[in-house]
Amino acid sequence: MRIRRVLLARYRVRLILPRLLICSLIGLLACQRPETGSIDIIGSTTVTPLMEHLVAVYSETHEQRFLIQSLGSTTGINAVRDGQTPIGMSSRKLTQEEMDAGVVAYHIATEALAVAVNIHNPINNLSQDQLISIFSGQTRNWNDVGGVERPIVVVSREAGSGARTTFESLMHLVRNKESLIDSAPLLIIGDGTGQVRANVASRFESIGYMSLTVIDNINVKSISIDDVAPSAENIQNGQYTLQEPLFLLLREGESGASKDFVDWVLSPEGQNEVSRFGSITVLHHE
Amino acid sequence: MHKILEPIITFLFKIAAAIVFLALVGVIYAMVSEGFPGLREIGVWNFLSGTKWQPTNHVYGILPMIFASLGVTFGAILLGVPTGLLVAIFINEILARRFRVYLIGLINLMAAIPSVVYGFWGVAVIVPYIARIQLPGNSMLAAILVVSLMILPTMISLTLNGLRSVSADEKAASLALGESRMLTVWRVCIPRIRVTLQAAVILAFGRAIGEATAVVLVAGNHVQIPRSVFSSVRTLTANTVMEMGYATGLHRQALMATGLVLFIFIILVNILLSMLMHVKKEK
């Protein structure tokens, strides 16, 4: 009787609770999957939508998990260079310094870098000179380029963005290593592709640049440059020159699950998925 | 049994306090160890008075961002502190007792909402309204409005606690002498809680100057000296958040130095506020 009462009272907590805790801990540890851990893919916000699609398809046939982090091209390059992640994404070419540091870029796709305006904007075409003038802040009103009488709001990416670097170099918007975009009077800088698109979608007077695949034609639309529309054919026949190369990055000599994934993306099967997503494959390029 | 437990528990408390202290020391150490060399290389005067921020050219001038941070912070304080004070007075003096718990619950909820949600709300509601008045909409004003909303719960909770602690006898005495209710609050309660108000304002200031996530979404992020409240600006915190991910070398040291500047600002404001409060007391 006394033993029973004691067991039910004081010692219950002392005996049962710690043992329960330890058992559940062991149980949780045992529940861990025996396969390899997930692989981080860090980098460009432009490459991210395509990468999400490729990872989803890859996971259907291979036992490998990936964790995609959209932090910007330069962040991704640095992460690969410093060994923080096995795979990186970039939407600009590597500098000589980055290549010397042991980062290898694999060109997996090309996307049209489109200039986007709000869906309600009547403008559908601009010349390259007009665009340079707009993005450098010299043309400040839409009616100077054939639109309505409203000030132009330029939306750009942040300094470390691959899309921005690619855009500026192709549009000759850099003088003495200074970006001319910074002299636009009404300038909004969005942290990532999504923010740039949101800023163009929510404001009639906005103009910005982003990869063609994120343009939904519901809130934003792409415009032609010198009457050349950003389409897959115009990229392949070379008429639309504003192209963003998409790279997957590995460190020199990397092998294993990361290399297998990159090889898959470059294989005919992977390239098929790239074109299914809407980007331009590298296989067709040659 | 208690003989063994007592020193163990005391020891655990000491360990917890030590961890907090060490964490603070660690943060300060990180800022100083990377920030000082950066400041030395850039030059403190160049850093603080330079108007161009171009990491690719190794040009690091944070003056426009200092203006932006101060503008957003003081704007938010100007809006948020009086409003918070008045709401606290309302809850304590005017609101019927039975509703008090609901309103306080709502305010606690506001305090728990993540900054990024406030930022989204700013983008969805505040920015379009401002854009109608003056483009681009993403502006210092938008940041001020969003941040002032974020410091309200802090202000209200602390002031409310202070008001509740005012002795009922003093209030009763004032009312008995014929003073009206609102003036009683103004002349009796508020002066009694001076120290609490000081703490609340300092806390609100810290929150306002340190806010980054919401500000990045609504302020525009253009590095320029603001020409008006409608200008697109980049605060020191927004800059750090946007660039820290890929900054290396001198760029990274410059960002750490930015953190150091913010830290010194907060200390200076604390000292200033304490001095102001002491002067008033002596009067």
Interface residues (C-beta under 8 A of the other chain):
Chain A: L71 G72 T74 T75 I77 N78 P151 V153 E158 A159 G160 K177 E178 S179 D182 L186 L187 I188 I189 G190 D191 Q195 A198 N199 S202 R203 E205 S206
Chain B: Q54 P55 T56 N57 V123 V127 P128 A131 L135 P136 G137 N138 V216 L217 G220 N221 H222 V223 S232 R234 V241 M242 E243 G245 Y246 T248
